[in-house]
Amino acid sequence: MKIITQISFFDDTQNENLGDLERLKAVMENIPDEKLIRKLEEIRGKGRNEWPVGCMWNSFIASFLFDHDSIASLIRELNRNSQLRMICGFQPHFHTGKDGVAKLMLAPTASAYTNFINNLRECKTELREMFDELVRYMYQNLSDFGDILMVDGKAIQSFATKPSEKNSGHKGEHDADWCRKTYTTTTPKGEMNTKTVKWFGFRLHLIADAAYELPVDFVVTKASNSEVKETEKLLEEIKGNYPEKTEKCKYFLADRGYDSTELIEWLEEEKIAPIIDIRNCWKDGEETKQFQDTDLVYTFNGKVYYVNEEGKKIELNYKGYDKSRDALRYGFHPKYNDKRIFRIPLKTDRRIFTPVARDSLKWERLYDMRSGIERMNGRIDRDYKFEKHTVRGLEKMEIFLTVTFLVNLTLAKSKIEAGVKEGLAKLYA
């Protein structure tokens, strides 16, 4: 049973800010946590019940909403914020220590939260079921949810800076590893800039809806795990467990780190158009390649040219996708007064030639939507404090990220229930 205490506006706390507290109430009222609470109560059994698990869970959720980057920060907030304690359901009581002195306790201790988080480790199934239920709600209540999906791999550093000693126990870092990633960008003048990022920790592999910027599926791994391989596994799991999601998806957006023939072919087999940036893998130094035994040549990124008798290259315009022949259609600009149409089958090179042509305005418009996952990564760091956290260990990191997405989706659900469908992903909206 949920514990949601009604706020009184006529007590000694009436001058406290209620904005954040109302947001917490919205999450508590809409999060599907009944099975989780029962499981936590079963784990606790007949042990001490100074701090009921429902109250502990409510306050744990609050830490994700109120800018707390550590449990210590949450405890300080609970000790000074009576409204927050009331909403979470905490009741002050006296605790008699070993010295026989009774002390008034307003909020749980650090050890109480340590035990609570350890118990959450045994509730990964329930947490995942909550996530899946909230994602299912989005599919049911947003008609275009899941039409356009996007993916990215996010670096998340461990609180530790290196592997811990083997005898360090739960407080050590035994799961994280090192990863180095190089980013290449092109300036407006065509100059290539490279930037290398190295971190010790984990990687979040996130598939999300591009229109609403809400999560659809995710997995947390060591930092060195391949983005492409983990995405392929995620897509296979989605197809196996929720085939309606792959059937609904029309476009799949990703940066050039996901430029893989295997991934593109998998998507096209599922009738999903890949909108994935491309790497230049031509190692022979050629700027163009000839298409079969014709007067057409193409570049590594899908531009097509006609070579006339003088050897001059004339760039052709994209004329659409020919589904019957699984080919892209190209023709001359009207100024050339030449109505010939050329077809290049996708099988020529699945990376270069995709159902939505790389040099089309549609491809550019869809790819621009991929910036949404960068905003999601920014919210994870900025709003949910993963740029400054105290989490060690893969299992604990997975729990914290799962709860982050639960809060994110539940806030979106509360807005939908209130008739709002704009800014669903924003924490402060």
N, C-alpha and C positions, 0 to 999 in steps of 0.2 A: 504494500500500500504506500502511495506517495505521501511524503510529509511536506506540505506546502503551507506554511504559516501565513495567515492574513496580516498585512501591515496595518498597524493602527497609526493614524495621523495625529493623535492627541496625547502621545506619551512623550517621554523625555528625549526621544530620538527624532522628533519631527523635523529638525533642521538638517538632517543628513540628506545627502544626494540620493534620490530614489531612482534615477534613470537607469543605472547599471543594475540595480536590484530588480526592477521591472523586467529587464532583459533576462535575468536569471530565472525569474518566475516563469517567463514564457518558455524557456528551455525545459524547466522541471515539469511543466504541464504537458509538454508535447513529446518528450523523449520516451521511447518504448522500453523502459528499464525494469519492468516487473519481474521478468525471469532472472535478470541479473541480481536484483535485490534478494530474491529467494535463494539463489545460489550462494551469495555472500553470507546470508544468514545460516545456511546449511554448513558452510565452511567454519563459521564462528562457533557453531554448535551451542553448547551450554557454558561457554566461557564468559568472561566479564563483559557486561553490556553498559559500561559507563557512557560510551559514545555509540549509539545505534548505527548500524551499517548504512541505513537510508540517509541519515544525517551526514555521515562521512562521505557518501557518494555525492550528495548535493553540494557539499563544500568543495569536493574535488573538482566537480564541474565548474564551480565558481572560480577556481584558480585559473581556468582557461579563458574566462570571460573578463577577468579583472586585472590583467597585466601582471600576473604573478609568475616570475621566472623560477621560483623555487617553493618548496613546501614551507620553508622557514618564513618566507614572505607572506604566504597564505595564513599561517598561524598568527603572525603579528596583526594582520588585517582582522581576523576573527576576534582577537582579544580587544581590539579597539572599536569594532563596528557591531553594535548590538542589533541593528536591523538585519545585517547579514546572518548573524547567529540565529535570529528568530526565523528567518526564511528557511535556513538550512534545517531548523528543528532542534538545535542544541539547547539544552537546559543547564544553567549553572548549578554546580553542586560542590559539596565539600569532599575533599579526598584526604584521608589520613595517611601520612607517610610512615616510614619505618621508625622515625623518631617520635611518633605519637602526636605530631602536630597536624592539625586539620588546616588545609589550605583550600581556598575557594578557587575552583577550576572553571574558567569561562570557555575554553576551547581545548580541543585535543592536543596531546603532546606530539613531538616529532616521532617518538617510537610508535604511537598509535597509528600515525600515517604510514610509517614503514610497514607495520603489520598489514594495514589495509591494502597497500599497493602489492605486497607479497600475495595477498589473497586474490587480488585482481589477476595475477599471473595464472590462476587456475580457472579464470572466467573468460579465456580468449574466445571460446566458442560462442558464449552469450554476447560478448561485445561485437563479434563479427555478425551474428544474427541481427543485432540492433542496427548495424550499419546497412546490411542488406535490406532490412525492412524499410529504412528511411530512403534508400535509393529507389526501392520499388514504389514508394509513395510518390517520388518525383516523376517516375515514368507514368504513373496513373493520373497525376494531377496537372502535368505540364505536357500538352499535346506534342510539342516538338522536342521534348527532352530526349537526348540520345541520338538525334538525327546526325549531329556533327560531333564527333569525339576527337580529343586531342591527348597527346601523351608527352611526358617529359620525365627525365631522371633528375632528382634534386639532391645535391650534396648536403648532408647533415653531419656536422662534426660531433664527435663524442665529447662529453665533458672532460674525459681524460685526453691527454696529449700523446700517449703512447701505450702499448700493451702493458698490462699490469703483471706483477709477479704471480706465479701459479697459486701461491698460498694466500692471496689477497681476498678470497671469498667473493660474496655478492657485491661488495663495495668496489671491486676491481673491474677493469675493462678487459674482457677475454674474447669479445666477439668482433670488435671493429678491426679494420685494416686500412692500409694506405691506398690512395688512388691519385693519379695525376691525369688531368684532362686539359687538352689544348683547344682553345677556341680561335677560329679564324674569321675575321671580318674584312669586308671590302669597303674602302672609302669611296665617296662620290667620284674621286679621280681615278678609281680603279686600283689603288694601292692596297696590298694585302697586309693586314695587321694580325699578329698572333698573340694570344695571351694564355699562359699556362697556370692552372689552378691545381694546388695539391692540398689534400686534406686527409685527416685520420678520422675515420668514423663509419658512416653508413650512407646508403643511398635510398631515397624514396622513389619508387617507380609508380607514377600516378597517371591513371586514365580518367579524364574528366569530360563533362559536357562543355562544348565551346560556347554555346549561346548563354548559358546561365552560370558558367564557371563554378560548377559543383562537382564533387568527386563521384565517379561511377565504380571504380575499382582501384586497388593499390596493393603493393607489397613492399616490405622493407627488407633490405639485404645489406650485406657488407658493402663497403664503398666500391670495391673492385669488381662487383658483379656486372656483367654486360647489360647495357640498357636494351639492346635489341632482343637478346635471348629472354630476358625477364618479361619484356612486352609480349613476345610470342607466346610464352607460357600463360600470361594473364589472359590473352585473347582466347587461347585454347580452353582455359577454365571457364571463361564467360560463355563461350559457345557450348561447352558441355553442361554447365549448370543453368544458364539463362539464355538459351538460343534465341529467344525473342529480342534480346538486346543486339545481337549481331545482325539479326534480320532487319531491325529498325534502322541501324546505322547506315548512312549514305556516304559519308566522307570521314576520313581518318587523317588528322593533321599531326605532323611531327617535323622536327628540325633535321638537318643533314646527318646528325648522329645516328638516325634510324634509317639511313639510306641503305637498304638491304634488298637484294633480289628476292630472297626467300620471304621476307615480310610482305613485300609488294605483291608477290604472286599469291600469298595466302589471302590478303585482303581482296584481291580481284576475284579469287575463287568464291569468296563470300559475297560478291557483288557490292563491295565497298570500294569506293574510289580513293586511292592513296593520294594525299596532298602532302608529299614529303620532299623537302629540299634535297638537292643532289650534290654529291661530291664529284670533283673532277678526277676520275680514276684512269684517264687515258695517260699512259706512261710513255707513249712514243713521241710526245711533243706536238702532235698534229692538232690543228685548230678545228678541223672538220673531217668527217668521214663520208665516203660516198654511199648513197643508198642503192644497193644492188648495182645493176648495170644501167644506171640512168643518169640524167643530168642534174639530179638532186644531191645535195650534201647537207649534213646536219652537224650541229655542235653538241658538246657533252650535255648541255642543259636544254636541249630540245628545240633550238631555233633551226628552221629549215630554209634552204636557199636553192634557187635555180641558177645553174651556171650556163650562160648563153654562149654563142659561138665565139665571142671575143674573150671568153674566159672570165667575164665579169659576174660576180655573185649578186643575185637579186633576191632580197628577203621576201619570202612568201607569207601571206596572211593565213592564220588558222581559220578554217571554215566549218569546223564542227566534227563531232565524233560519229562515225558510221558504225552503228551497232551490228548491222548485218555482216559486216566484214571485219569487225573488231579492229578498226583502223581509224587514223586521224586524217582529215581532209585538209588540203592546203591549196591555195590559189593565189593568183597575182592581184596586186592592188589595182583598182579600177583604172588608174592613170595609164596602165600598160595596155589596156584594151585587149586583154587576153583572158578568155573565159575557161581555159583548161583547169581541170581539177586533178590533183595528185593525191594518192592515198598511201599512207605509210602504216603498215600493220603494227600493232603494239608488240607483237612477238619479235620484231626487229631488235628491240632492246627494251625489256620491261622496266628498267630503271629510268630510261630516258623518255620513252613514249608511254604515257599513262592515259586513262579514259578522259581525264580533264587535262588538256594540253598545258604543258609548263609555260608556254608563252602566251596563254590566254588571259584575258581580264578576269575570268571566273576563277582561275587558279590563284591569281594574285589576291583577289578579294577573299577567297577562302583561307589562304595561307595567312593573311593578316589577322584572322581570328585566333591564330595560334598564340598571339600575344596574351590571350586570356590566361594561359597556364603560367606565364611569367608573373602575372598579377596574383594568381593563386599562391605561387611560391613566395611572393613578397608578403602576402597576408600570413602565411605560416610563420615566416621569420618575424615580421613586425607585430602583427596583432596577437599571435599565439606564442610569441617569445621564444621561438626556436633558434633565433640568432644569439640568445643568451640563456642557456638552460643548464640543468645540473643532472642530465640523464646519462647513465652509463649502461651498456649492455643492450644487445639486439632485442631481447624479449621485452625489456622495459621501454625501449624506444618505440617498439611496435604498439604497446599499450597506449603510450602518450599520444602517438599520432592517430591511433584509432579514436581515442576520446576527442581529439581535435576535430576530426571529421564528423563525429557524432554531434558535437556542439554546432559545427558549421551547418550540417544538414537540418538539425532540429530548429535552429534559428530560421532557416529558409522555410521549413514547414510551418512555423508559427506565423510567418508573414503571409504565406499562401492562405492559411486558415483565416487570416484577417482581411483577405481580399487583395493583397499586395503581391505583384509578380515582377517588380523591378528591384534591382539591387539585392537579390536574394543572397548573394554570396558575401555581402559586406557585413562585418561584425558591428561597425558603428554606422548604422543607417536607420 
